[in-house]
Amino acid sequence: MTKILVVSERHEAKVKRVTLEALGAAHALSSKEGGQVAALLIGNEVASQADTLSAGGAQKVYLADDPKLALYSSEAYATLVADVAKKMDATLILLGATAMGKDLGPKVAAKLEGAFAGDCTGLALNDEGAFVATRPIYGGKAIATVKCQQAQFQVVTLRPNVFPVHPPAPSAKAEIEKVTTTTDFSLLKAIVKEVLTVVASKVELTEAQIIVSGGRGLKAPENFKLIEELADALGAAVGASRAAVDAGWKPHSYQVGLTGKTVSPLLYIACGISGAIQHQAGMSSSKYIVAINNDPNAPIFKIANYGIVADLFDVVPLLIEEVKKLKAA
């Protein structure tokens, strides 16, 4: 029987969407052979969030509620996840391919002496219970199919906004089991004392369904107000190309690309971005791509679903106006 453990991730006291996507993927896999889907909820005063995981498809929630776990600790979290995985004899451990997941996943796999596959965009289980995952490689130029040779403790991180969320079942009630950490915090090599959040956007970039990004074509940092106004009208997140970030127009937290954040929104609008391969690596998996650029030979047009060859300073204000009209209608 397939036993899947989903490691929950929170942001501002809420379960992140990528966790619900992981639960959806886990439910789809386990339903084929009557497996079990469990979730691990870590933090301080987080018991109320178990209902969200239950509604999202978790049949059981392991609750690690401890003031010492309020802030993410790489060593402590990895030990706790490994302990719970052993406790339930997990076949598969799923995490989001977020900053936390990318750090935690390999450590958990190492502690369990299991297999690891990161940033996956497809996942299935074969007849032997081993996973077969697909993941982009070489900056998105190729897709690799990864097969694990063992059938236990397979650790996978899933790219956000790729897997569907399981239809919510508000009446579902998962079994709750409290677990405690075995970590001696006095022996930790590093302890997180404080987390300072930079408010980059009203919408979390990696989880946004719509992203409006600006690049070198904006010509000056003050012109990013156009991008922000369009994003506000659409309820979207704001992104930036590496050129815009390197020029100091936006902080690195806004950067989309190989050396920035990887995003997979429903709609990605690139304004004044040429679309170098490094940028494409971070957004090419978007469902719909709209490119606005005055260079008809810009690489971004090769992957765009819709392209507008024009000056963004002419096009973006018209888009803002039309979106506002549609909302008002």
C-alpha positions in Angstrom: 0.0 0.0 0.0 1.3 3.4 -0.9 1.8 5.7 2.1 2.4 9.3 1.3 3.5 12.0 3.7 3.0 15.7 2.7 5.1 18.2 4.6 3.0 21.3 5.1 4.4 24.8 4.6 2.8 27.9 6.0 3.0 31.6 5.1 1.5 34.3 7.4 -0.4 31.8 9.5 -2.0 30.1 6.4 -1.2 26.8 4.7 0.5 27.6 1.4 -1.3 26.6 -1.8 1.6 24.4 -2.9 0.9 22.2 0.1 -2.7 21.8 -1.1 -1.3 21.0 -4.6 0.9 18.3 -3.0 -2.1 16.9 -1.2 -3.9 16.8 -4.5 -1.1 14.9 -6.2 -0.9 12.5 -3.2 -4.6 11.9 -3.3 -4.5 11.1 -7.1 -1.6 8.7 -6.6 -3.1 6.9 -3.5 -6.6 6.6 -4.8 -5.4 4.1 -7.5 -4.5 1.5 -5.0 -6.2 2.6 -1.7 -3.2 4.1 -0.1 -2.9 6.5 2.8 -2.3 10.3 2.6 -1.0 12.0 5.7 0.2 15.5 6.3 2.8 16.8 8.8 2.0 20.2 10.3 4.9 21.9 12.0 5.0 25.2 14.0 3.7 26.9 17.0 0.0 27.3 17.7 -0.9 25.8 14.3 -3.5 23.2 15.4 -6.3 25.1 13.8 -4.7 24.7 10.4 -5.2 20.9 10.5 -8.8 21.5 9.2 -7.3 23.0 6.0 -5.2 20.0 5.5 -8.1 17.6 6.2 -10.3 19.4 3.7 -7.5 19.3 1.2 -7.3 15.5 1.3 -5.2 14.5 4.3 -6.6 11.4 6.0 -4.3 11.9 8.9 -2.4 14.9 10.3 0.7 14.6 12.4 0.8 17.7 14.5 4.1 19.0 15.8 3.0 22.1 17.8 6.0 23.5 19.8 7.3 27.0 20.4 10.7 25.8 19.5 9.4 25.0 16.0 7.8 28.4 15.4 10.6 29.4 13.0 12.1 27.1 10.3 15.1 25.2 11.4 16.8 23.1 8.7 18.2 20.5 11.1 15.2 20.3 13.4 12.6 20.1 10.7 14.6 17.5 8.7 14.9 15.3 11.8 11.2 15.6 12.6 10.1 14.8 9.0 12.4 11.8 8.9 11.1 10.6 12.3 7.5 10.8 11.1 8.3 9.2 7.7 9.8 6.2 9.6 6.9 6.1 12.0 4.3 5.8 9.2 6.7 3.8 6.9 6.2 6.3 4.2 6.6 5.3 0.5 6.7 8.9 -0.7 7.4 12.3 1.0 6.2 15.3 -0.9 7.2 19.0 -0.4 6.7 22.1 -2.4 9.7 23.2 -4.5 9.9 26.4 -2.5 12.9 28.0 -0.7 12.1 25.8 2.3 11.3 22.7 0.3 14.5 22.9 -1.8 16.5 23.2 1.4 14.6 20.6 3.4 13.9 17.9 0.8 17.5 16.7 0.2 18.3 16.7 3.9 15.3 14.5 4.6 16.3 12.1 1.8 19.9 12.0 3.3 18.6 11.2 6.8 16.3 8.4 5.4 19.0 7.2 3.0 16.3 7.5 0.4 16.0 8.9 -3.2 15.4 12.5 -4.1 13.9 14.3 -7.1 13.5 18.1 -7.1 11.3 20.6 -8.9 9.1 17.9 -10.5 6.3 18.8 -12.9 4.9 15.3 -13.3 4.6 12.3 -10.9 3.3 8.8 -11.1 3.8 5.4 -9.3 4.6 2.3 -11.2 3.4 -1.2 -10.4 6.3 -1.8 -7.9 5.4 1.3 -5.9 8.4 3.3 -7.1 7.9 6.8 -8.4 8.4 8.0 -11.9 8.8 11.7 -12.0 9.4 14.3 -14.8 11.4 17.4 -14.2 12.9 20.2 -16.3 16.7 20.2 -16.7 19.3 22.4 -18.4 17.3 25.5 -17.7 14.1 24.0 -19.1 15.7 23.0 -22.4 14.9 19.3 -21.8 12.6 17.2 -19.6 14.1 14.3 -17.7 12.2 11.2 -16.6 13.4 9.9 -13.2 12.7 6.5 -11.9 13.6 5.4 -8.4 15.0 1.9 -7.8 13.7 1.7 -4.3 10.1 1.6 -3.0 10.5 3.4 0.3 11.4 6.9 1.5 11.2 8.6 -1.9 11.4 12.4 -1.4 10.0 14.7 -4.1 9.6 18.4 -4.3 6.8 19.7 -6.6 6.9 22.8 -8.7 4.2 25.3 -7.5 1.1 25.9 -9.7 1.6 22.7 -11.7 -0.5 20.1 -9.8 -4.2 20.6 -9.3 -5.7 21.0 -5.8 -7.9 18.2 -4.6 -11.6 19.4 -4.5 -12.0 20.7 -0.9 -14.1 18.6 1.5 -14.9 20.9 4.4 -16.8 18.2 6.3 -13.8 15.8 6.2 -12.1 15.2 9.5 -8.7 13.8 9.5 -7.2 11.8 12.4 -4.9 14.0 14.5 -1.8 12.6 16.1 0.5 14.8 18.1 4.2 14.2 17.6 7.2 15.7 19.4 10.6 16.6 18.2 13.6 14.6 19.3 16.0 17.4 18.4 18.3 18.8 21.1 18.1 22.4 20.2 21.2 23.2 22.3 23.3 21.1 19.9 22.0 22.8 16.7 24.7 24.4 14.5 22.4 27.2 13.5 19.3 28.7 15.1 16.9 31.1 13.4 16.3 34.0 15.8 14.1 36.2 13.6 12.6 36.3 10.1 12.4 39.7 8.4 9.9 39.8 5.6 10.2 42.1 2.7 6.8 42.9 1.2 7.5 42.5 -2.5 4.0 42.1 -3.7 0.4 41.8 -2.4 0.5 38.3 -4.0 3.2 35.7 -3.4 5.1 35.5 -6.6 5.7 31.7 -6.7 2.0 31.0 -6.0 0.4 33.7 -8.1 -2.1 32.7 -10.8 -1.3 35.9 -12.8 2.1 37.6 -13.0 3.0 40.9 -14.7 6.8 41.2 -15.2 8.9 44.2 -16.4 12.3 44.3 -17.9 14.9 46.5 -19.4 12.3 47.9 -21.9 10.8 50.0 -19.0 13.9 52.2 -19.3 13.8 53.6 -15.7 12.8 52.3 -12.3 10.0 54.8 -11.9 8.2 53.3 -14.9 7.6 50.1 -12.9 4.5 51.9 -11.7 2.9 50.9 -15.0 3.6 47.2 -14.2 2.3 47.6 -10.7 -0.9 49.4 -11.8 -1.6 46.6 -14.3 -0.9 44.0 -11.7 -3.2 45.7 -9.2 -6.0 45.8 -11.8 -5.6 42.1 -12.5 -5.0 41.0 -8.9 -1.6 39.8 -10.0 1.9 39.6 -8.6 4.8 41.7 -9.9 7.9 40.2 -11.3 11.1 41.4 -12.9 13.8 40.3 -15.3 17.4 39.9 -14.2 18.3 43.0 -16.2 15.8 45.1 -14.2 17.1 43.6 -10.9 20.7 44.1 -11.8 20.0 47.7 -12.6 18.6 48.1 -9.1 15.1 48.8 -10.2 13.7 46.0 -8.1 15.0 43.8 -5.3 16.1 40.2 -6.1 13.0 38.9 -4.5 11.1 40.0 -7.6 13.4 38.3 -10.1 12.0 35.5 -12.3 14.5 33.3 -14.0 17.3 30.7 -13.7 19.0 32.7 -10.9 15.7 34.0 -9.5 12.3 32.4 -8.9 10.7 29.7 -10.9 7.0 30.4 -11.5 4.1 28.6 -13.2 1.1 30.9 -13.3 -2.0 30.6 -15.4 -1.1 33.9 -17.1 2.4 35.5 -17.4 2.6 39.0 -19.0 6.1 40.0 -20.0 6.5 43.7 -20.6 9.7 44.9 -22.2 11.5 41.6 -21.6 13.6 40.2 -24.4 13.3 36.6 -23.1 16.8 35.4 -22.7 17.1 31.6 -22.0 17.8 32.4 -18.3 14.5 34.2 -18.0 12.6 31.5 -19.9 13.9 28.9 -17.5 11.9 30.6 -14.8 8.6 31.1 -16.5 8.3 28.9 -19.6 6.0 26.5 -17.8 3.3 29.2 -17.5 0.0 28.1 -19.1 -0.4 31.3 -21.1 2.3 33.8 -22.0 1.7 37.3 -23.3 4.7 39.2 -24.6 4.8 43.0 -25.2 8.0 44.1 -26.9 8.9 46.5 -29.7 11.5 44.1 -31.1 9.8 41.5 -33.4 12.9 39.3 -33.1 12.9 39.1 -29.3 13.3 35.5 -28.1 10.2 35.8 -25.9 7.9 35.7 -28.9 9.1 32.1 -29.6 7.4 30.8 -26.5 4.6 33.4 -26.2 1.0 32.3 -26.8 0.1 35.9 -27.7 2.6 38.6 -28.8 2.2 42.3 -29.2 5.0 44.0 -31.2 4.6 47.6 -29.9 5.9 50.1 -27.4 4.9 48.9 -23.9 4.2 52.6 -23.0 1.5 52.6 -25.5 0.0 49.2 -24.8 0.1 48.8 -21.0 -2.0 51.9 -20.3 -4.6 50.6 -22.7 -4.6 47.2 -21.0 -5.1 48.8 -17.6 -8.0 50.9 -18.9 -9.7 47.9 -20.5 -9.2 45.7 -17.5 -10.8 48.4 -15.3 -13.7 48.7 -17.7 -14.3 45.0 -17.5 -14.2 44.9 -13.8 -16.6 47.9 -13.6 -19.1 46.3 -16.0 
